[in-house]
Amino acid sequence: MSAPASSIPAVTVENLTKVFKAGLGQAPFTAVRDLSLQVNTGEVYGLIGPNGCGKSTTMKAILGLVTPTRGHTSVFGKPSIEVESRRDVGFLPENPYFYKHLNGLETLLFYGRLCSMKGPELKDRAKEMLAITGLEDAANRRVSGYSKGMLQRLGLAQALLHRPRLVVLDEPTAGVDPSGSRKIRDLILGFKEQGITVLVTSHLLEQMQEVCDRVGIMGHGQMVREGRLDDLIAVENETELVLSDATPELLAEIRALVASKGHGAKLVRTGHPRTTLEKLFLEVADK
């Protein structure tokens, strides 16, 4: 009996190794080495790491664009090397290319036909996606006049056009101004609310910290750290006390005296203070 669809991970990478052949007289290059990860259905998973760490190669293997040297990858239980695995996937590359003589609506209609969509259903869906991504007013403007942020949002619109269950985003906010980045961040949070699984890479770690449920940090083709974001950025050897309406004298008394000399103060929460994803990344990278 096959497993229920909801229990099948959106992405599975098992012992992935990718070796690229080099030129004459040069040693082969290992881009990814024995990498394993899993992206659960409905979550936002962030894959981060320095340039050249193997992120892009990993994503290309998941998308079936490169063949693993060893190991395998699958999407919703279907091997990535099979075309069928890509039917439920939307992809936004770092630098999406669109035909500049087309306008926004024509661009989505073109990509929709490539996904076997047609007729009124396609046109209605294209208009819906332009509205969702904030491009409704630019629907009839040629893509050549779009800003970088608008192009990225158009890329998101085409990635979602065929209602995928998994969206793969490679540096979705690269070169986008803060306002555009914020809009893209909000769109990613919207995907999560709709139950769409998101696999995203980005160098903007503050934004990753805002949207990701789990994070994997890669280095030299391998997974260095992985886990839930809240667990990764917790400072385990420290504890913080958060008080409201506390007097300076009470703060000096520390936690043991709160119960006996509260003076109206309330113990709001206890737990581990948080670092930032950027600091964690730099610490791991330095090691």
The 8 nearest C-alpha neighbors of each residue, nearest first, counted from 0:
[[1, 2, 3, 4, 6, 7, 76, 5],
 [2, 0, 3, 4, 7, 6, 76, 5],
 [1, 3, 4, 6, 0, 7, 5, 76],
 [4, 2, 6, 5, 1, 7, 0, 8],
 [3, 5, 7, 6, 2, 75, 1, 8],
 [4, 6, 3, 7, 40, 8, 2, 9],
 [7, 5, 3, 4, 8, 2, 40, 39],
 [6, 8, 4, 5, 75, 76, 9, 3],
 [9, 7, 39, 10, 40, 75, 38, 6],
 [8, 10, 75, 40, 39, 74, 38, 7],
 [11, 9, 74, 38, 8, 37, 73, 75],
 [10, 12, 37, 73, 72, 36, 13, 8],
 [11, 13, 72, 35, 36, 71, 37, 15],
 [12, 14, 35, 15, 71, 70, 72, 11],
 [15, 13, 33, 70, 34, 35, 16, 12],
 [14, 16, 70, 34, 33, 13, 69, 71],
 [17, 15, 32, 31, 69, 33, 68, 67],
 [16, 18, 68, 31, 67, 30, 29, 19],
 [17, 19, 29, 28, 30, 68, 27, 20],
 [20, 18, 28, 27, 29, 21, 17, 30],
 [19, 21, 27, 28, 18, 22, 26, 25],
 [22, 20, 27, 25, 26, 19, 28, 23],
 [21, 23, 25, 24, 20, 26, 27, 19],
 [22, 24, 25, 21, 26, 20, 27, 28],
 [23, 25, 22, 26, 21, 27, 20, 28],
 [26, 24, 22, 21, 23, 27, 20, 28],
 [25, 27, 21, 28, 24, 20, 22, 23],
 [28, 26, 20, 21, 19, 18, 25, 29],
 [27, 29, 19, 18, 30, 20, 26, 21],
 [28, 30, 18, 31, 17, 19, 27, 32],
 [29, 31, 53, 220, 17, 18, 28, 32],
 [32, 30, 220, 16, 17, 53, 29, 221],
 [31, 33, 16, 220, 34, 221, 15, 29],
 [34, 32, 14, 15, 16, 35, 31, 221],
 [35, 33, 15, 14, 32, 221, 222, 13],
 [36, 34, 13, 12, 14, 15, 33, 37],
 [35, 37, 12, 11, 13, 34, 38, 10],
 [36, 38, 11, 10, 12, 39, 8, 35],
 [39, 37, 10, 9, 8, 44, 11, 40],
 [40, 38, 8, 9, 42, 41, 37, 10],
 [39, 41, 9, 8, 196, 42, 38, 5],
 [40, 42, 196, 194, 195, 39, 191, 43],
 [43, 41, 196, 40, 39, 44, 212, 197],
 [42, 44, 197, 211, 212, 196, 198, 45],
 [45, 43, 198, 213, 211, 214, 212, 197],
 [44, 46, 214, 199, 200, 211, 198, 47],
 [47, 45, 215, 200, 214, 216, 199, 44],
 [48, 46, 216, 200, 217, 45, 215, 201],
 [47, 49, 217, 216, 218, 52, 50, 46],
 [50, 48, 52, 51, 218, 47, 217, 284],
 [51, 49, 52, 48, 53, 54, 218, 55],
 [50, 52, 53, 49, 219, 54, 30, 220],
 [53, 51, 219, 218, 220, 50, 49, 54],
 [52, 54, 220, 56, 30, 31, 51, 55],
 [55, 53, 57, 56, 52, 58, 46, 48],
 [54, 56, 58, 57, 53, 59, 169, 51],
 [55, 57, 59, 53, 58, 54, 60, 30],
 [58, 56, 60, 54, 55, 59, 53, 61],
 [57, 59, 61, 55, 60, 56, 62, 54],
 [58, 60, 64, 62, 56, 61, 57, 65],
 [59, 61, 65, 63, 57, 58, 62, 64],
 [62, 60, 58, 59, 63, 72, 79, 57],
 [63, 61, 59, 60, 64, 79, 58, 85],
 [62, 64, 79, 80, 60, 61, 65, 59],
 [63, 65, 59, 62, 60, 66, 61, 80],
 [66, 64, 60, 63, 59, 67, 56, 62],
 [65, 67, 60, 68, 63, 64, 80, 17],
 [68, 66, 17, 69, 16, 70, 71, 65],
 [67, 69, 17, 16, 18, 66, 70, 15],
 [70, 68, 16, 67, 15, 71, 17, 14],
 [71, 69, 15, 14, 13, 16, 67, 68],
 [70, 72, 13, 15, 12, 67, 69, 73],
 [73, 71, 12, 11, 61, 79, 78, 13],
 [72, 74, 78, 79, 77, 11, 76, 10],
 [73, 75, 10, 77, 76, 9, 84, 79],
 [76, 74, 9, 77, 8, 7, 10, 73],
 [75, 77, 74, 73, 7, 78, 8, 9],
 [76, 78, 73, 74, 84, 75, 79, 81],
 [79, 77, 73, 80, 81, 72, 84, 74],
 [78, 80, 63, 73, 81, 84, 72, 61],
 [79, 81, 63, 78, 82, 66, 84, 64],
 [82, 80, 79, 83, 78, 84, 77, 63],
 [81, 83, 84, 85, 80, 79, 86, 63],
 [82, 84, 81, 85, 86, 77, 79, 87],
 [85, 83, 77, 82, 79, 81, 86, 74],
 [86, 84, 88, 83, 87, 82, 62, 79],
 [85, 87, 88, 83, 84, 163, 82, 89],
 [86, 88, 163, 164, 85, 165, 84, 89],
 [89, 87, 165, 163, 85, 86, 166, 164],
 [88, 90, 158, 166, 163, 159, 167, 165],
 [91, 89, 167, 158, 166, 168, 92, 88],
 [90, 92, 168, 154, 158, 169, 167, 155],
 [93, 91, 169, 95, 94, 90, 168, 170],
 [92, 94, 169, 170, 171, 95, 91, 173],
 [93, 95, 92, 96, 151, 91, 173, 170],
 [96, 94, 92, 93, 154, 97, 91, 151],
 [95, 97, 94, 98, 154, 99, 150, 92],
 [96, 98, 99, 95, 142, 106, 101, 150],
 [99, 97, 100, 101, 96, 142, 106, 143],
 [98, 100, 143, 142, 101, 97, 141, 102],
 [99, 101, 98, 141, 102, 142, 143, 97],
 [102, 100, 141, 99, 105, 98, 106, 142],
 [101, 103, 141, 140, 142, 139, 105, 104],
 [104, 102, 138, 106, 105, 142, 139, 140],
 [103, 105, 138, 107, 106, 102, 108, 139],
 [106, 104, 108, 102, 107, 103, 101, 109],
 [107, 105, 109, 103, 104, 108, 101, 102],
 [106, 108, 110, 104, 109, 105, 125, 157],
 [107, 109, 111, 105, 106, 110, 104, 112],
 [110, 108, 106, 107, 112, 111, 105, 113],
 [111, 109, 113, 107, 112, 108, 106, 114],
 [110, 112, 108, 114, 116, 113, 109, 107],
 [111, 113, 115, 116, 114, 110, 109, 117],
 [112, 114, 110, 111, 115, 109, 116, 108],
 [113, 115, 111, 112, 116, 110, 161, 86],
 [116, 114, 112, 113, 117, 111, 110, 161],
 [117, 115, 112, 111, 114, 121, 118, 113],
 [118, 116, 121, 112, 120, 115, 119, 111],
 [117, 119, 120, 121, 122, 116, 123, 112],
 [120, 118, 122, 121, 123, 117, 124, 116],
 [119, 121, 123, 118, 122, 124, 117, 116],
 [122, 120, 117, 124, 119, 123, 118, 116],
 [121, 123, 119, 125, 124, 120, 126, 118],
 [124, 122, 126, 120, 125, 121, 119, 127],
 [123, 125, 127, 121, 126, 122, 120, 128],
 [126, 124, 122, 128, 127, 123, 107, 121],
 [127, 125, 129, 123, 124, 128, 122, 130],
 [126, 128, 124, 130, 125, 129, 123, 131],
 [127, 129, 131, 125, 156, 130, 126, 132],
 [130, 128, 134, 135, 126, 132, 127, 131],
 [129, 131, 135, 133, 127, 128, 132, 134],
 [132, 130, 128, 133, 129, 127, 134, 156],
 [133, 131, 129, 130, 134, 152, 128, 156],
 [132, 134, 130, 131, 135, 129, 136, 152],
 [135, 133, 129, 137, 136, 132, 130, 138],
 [134, 136, 130, 129, 138, 137, 133, 126],
 [135, 137, 134, 138, 139, 133, 130, 140],
 [138, 136, 140, 134, 135, 139, 103, 102],
 [137, 139, 103, 104, 135, 136, 140, 134],
 [140, 138, 102, 137, 103, 104, 141, 136],
 [141, 139, 102, 137, 138, 142, 103, 144],
 [142, 140, 102, 143, 101, 144, 100, 99],
 [141, 143, 99, 145, 102, 144, 103, 101],
 [144, 142, 99, 141, 145, 100, 98, 101],
 [145, 143, 142, 141, 146, 140, 99, 102],
 [144, 146, 142, 149, 143, 150, 147, 141],
 [147, 145, 149, 148, 150, 144, 143, 175],
 [148, 146, 150, 149, 175, 151, 145, 174],
 [149, 147, 175, 151, 179, 150, 146, 152],
 [148, 150, 152, 146, 151, 147, 145, 153],
 [151, 149, 153, 147, 148, 152, 145, 154],
 [150, 152, 154, 148, 153, 149, 147, 155],
 [153, 151, 155, 149, 154, 150, 132, 156],
 [152, 154, 156, 150, 155, 151, 149, 157],
 [153, 155, 151, 152, 157, 156, 91, 150],
 [156, 154, 152, 158, 153, 157, 159, 91],
 [155, 157, 153, 159, 128, 154, 158, 160],
 [158, 156, 160, 154, 159, 155, 107, 153],
 [157, 159, 89, 155, 90, 156, 160, 91],
 [160, 158, 156, 162, 157, 161, 89, 163],
 [159, 161, 157, 162, 158, 156, 111, 125],
 [160, 162, 159, 163, 114, 111, 158, 116],
 [163, 161, 159, 160, 164, 87, 89, 158],
 [164, 162, 87, 88, 165, 89, 161, 159],
 [163, 165, 195, 87, 196, 88, 162, 166],
 [166, 164, 196, 88, 163, 197, 195, 87],
 [165, 167, 89, 197, 88, 90, 196, 198],
 [168, 166, 90, 198, 199, 197, 89, 91],
 [169, 167, 199, 91, 171, 90, 198, 170],
 [168, 170, 93, 92, 200, 171, 199, 91],
 [169, 171, 201, 93, 200, 173, 172, 168],
 [172, 170, 169, 168, 173, 93, 151, 201],
 [171, 173, 175, 180, 170, 174, 183, 151],
 [174, 172, 170, 175, 171, 93, 201, 202],
 [173, 175, 172, 176, 147, 148, 171, 180],
 [174, 176, 148, 172, 173, 179, 180, 147],
 [175, 177, 179, 178, 180, 174, 148, 172],
 [178, 176, 180, 179, 181, 175, 182, 172],
 [179, 177, 181, 180, 176, 182, 175, 148],
 [178, 180, 182, 148, 176, 181, 177, 175],
 [181, 179, 177, 183, 182, 172, 178, 175],
 [180, 182, 184, 178, 179, 183, 177, 185],
 [181, 183, 185, 179, 184, 180, 186, 178],
 [182, 184, 186, 180, 185, 181, 187, 179],
 [185, 183, 181, 187, 186, 182, 180, 188],
 [184, 186, 188, 182, 183, 187, 189, 181],
 [187, 185, 189, 183, 184, 188, 182, 190],
 [188, 186, 190, 184, 189, 185, 183, 191],
 [189, 187, 185, 191, 186, 190, 210, 184],
 [188, 190, 186, 192, 187, 191, 185, 193],
 [191, 189, 187, 193, 195, 188, 192, 186],
 [190, 192, 194, 188, 193, 189, 195, 41],
 [191, 193, 189, 190, 194, 188, 195, 41],
 [194, 192, 190, 191, 195, 189, 41, 188],
 [193, 195, 41, 191, 192, 196, 190, 42],
 [196, 194, 190, 164, 41, 191, 193, 165],
 [195, 197, 41, 165, 42, 40, 43, 164],
 [196, 198, 43, 166, 165, 167, 44, 199],
 [199, 197, 167, 44, 45, 43, 168, 166],
 [198, 200, 168, 45, 169, 167, 46, 197],
 [201, 199, 46, 169, 170, 45, 47, 168],
 [200, 202, 170, 203, 47, 199, 169, 204],
 [201, 203, 204, 47, 200, 170, 48, 173],
 [204, 202, 201, 205, 206, 207, 172, 173],
 [203, 205, 207, 206, 277, 202, 208, 276],
 [206, 204, 208, 207, 203, 209, 276, 277],
 [205, 207, 209, 208, 204, 203, 210, 184],
 [208, 206, 204, 209, 210, 205, 211, 203],
 [207, 209, 205, 206, 210, 211, 204, 276],
 [208, 210, 206, 207, 211, 205, 184, 204],
 [209, 211, 207, 208, 188, 206, 212, 43],
 [212, 210, 43, 213, 44, 207, 208, 45],
 [211, 213, 43, 228, 227, 44, 42, 210],
 [214, 212, 227, 44, 228, 226, 211, 45],
 [215, 213, 45, 44, 225, 226, 46, 228],
 [214, 216, 225, 46, 224, 45, 47, 217],
 [217, 215, 47, 224, 48, 223, 222, 46],
 [218, 216, 222, 48, 223, 221, 52, 47],
 [217, 219, 52, 221, 220, 48, 223, 222],
 [218, 220, 52, 221, 217, 53, 51, 31],
 [221, 219, 31, 53, 52, 32, 218, 30],
 [220, 222, 218, 217, 32, 219, 34, 223],
 [221, 223, 217, 224, 216, 34, 218, 215],
 [222, 224, 217, 216, 221, 218, 225, 283],
 [225, 223, 216, 215, 222, 226, 217, 283],
 [224, 226, 215, 214, 216, 223, 222, 227],
 [227, 225, 213, 214, 228, 231, 215, 230],
 [226, 228, 213, 230, 229, 212, 231, 214],
 [227, 229, 213, 231, 230, 212, 214, 226],
 [228, 230, 227, 231, 232, 233, 273, 212],
 [231, 229, 233, 227, 228, 232, 226, 234],
 [232, 230, 228, 229, 233, 227, 226, 225],
 [231, 233, 274, 273, 229, 230, 275, 228],
 [232, 234, 273, 230, 271, 231, 235, 272],
 [235, 233, 271, 272, 273, 236, 237, 232],
 [234, 236, 237, 233, 271, 238, 272, 232],
 [237, 235, 234, 238, 271, 233, 272, 239],
 [238, 236, 235, 234, 271, 272, 239, 270],
 [239, 237, 271, 270, 272, 240, 269, 236],
 [238, 240, 272, 269, 270, 271, 241, 237],
 [239, 241, 269, 268, 242, 238, 266, 254],
 [240, 242, 267, 268, 266, 239, 269, 243],
 [243, 241, 266, 267, 265, 245, 240, 264],
 [242, 244, 245, 265, 264, 241, 267, 266],
 [245, 243, 264, 246, 242, 263, 265, 262],
 [244, 246, 264, 243, 242, 249, 247, 250],
 [245, 247, 249, 248, 250, 244, 262, 264],
 [248, 246, 250, 249, 251, 245, 252, 244],
 [249, 247, 251, 246, 250, 252, 245, 253],
 [248, 250, 252, 246, 251, 247, 245, 253],
 [249, 251, 247, 252, 248, 253, 246, 245],
 [252, 250, 248, 249, 253, 247, 246, 254],
 [251, 253, 249, 250, 256, 248, 254, 255],
 [254, 252, 251, 250, 255, 256, 249, 257],
 [253, 255, 257, 256, 252, 240, 250, 258],
 [256, 254, 257, 253, 258, 252, 259, 260],
 [257, 255, 259, 254, 258, 260, 252, 253],
 [258, 256, 261, 260, 254, 259, 255, 253],
 [257, 259, 256, 261, 260, 255, 254, 266],
 [258, 260, 256, 257, 261, 255, 262, 254],
 [261, 259, 257, 256, 262, 258, 249, 263],
 [260, 262, 257, 264, 263, 258, 259, 256],
 [263, 261, 264, 260, 245, 249, 246, 257],
 [264, 262, 261, 265, 244, 245, 260, 243],
 [263, 265, 245, 261, 244, 262, 243, 242],
 [266, 264, 242, 243, 267, 263, 261, 244],
 [265, 267, 242, 268, 241, 264, 240, 243],
 [268, 266, 241, 242, 265, 243, 269, 240],
 [269, 267, 241, 266, 240, 270, 242, 239],
 [268, 270, 240, 239, 241, 238, 271, 267],
 [269, 271, 238, 239, 272, 268, 240, 237],
 [270, 272, 238, 233, 234, 237, 235, 239],
 [273, 271, 234, 239, 233, 238, 270, 237],
 [274, 272, 233, 232, 234, 271, 275, 229],
 [273, 275, 232, 233, 234, 278, 272, 276],
 [276, 274, 278, 277, 232, 279, 273, 208],
 [275, 277, 279, 278, 280, 204, 208, 232],
 [276, 278, 280, 275, 279, 204, 281, 205],
 [279, 277, 281, 275, 280, 276, 282, 274],
 [280, 278, 276, 282, 277, 281, 283, 275],
 [279, 281, 277, 283, 278, 282, 284, 276],
 [282, 280, 284, 278, 283, 279, 285, 277],
 [281, 283, 279, 285, 280, 284, 278, 286],
 [284, 282, 280, 286, 281, 285, 279, 223],
 [283, 285, 281, 286, 282, 280, 218, 49],
 [286, 284, 282, 283, 281, 280, 279, 218],
 [285, 283, 284, 282, 281, 218, 223, 280]]
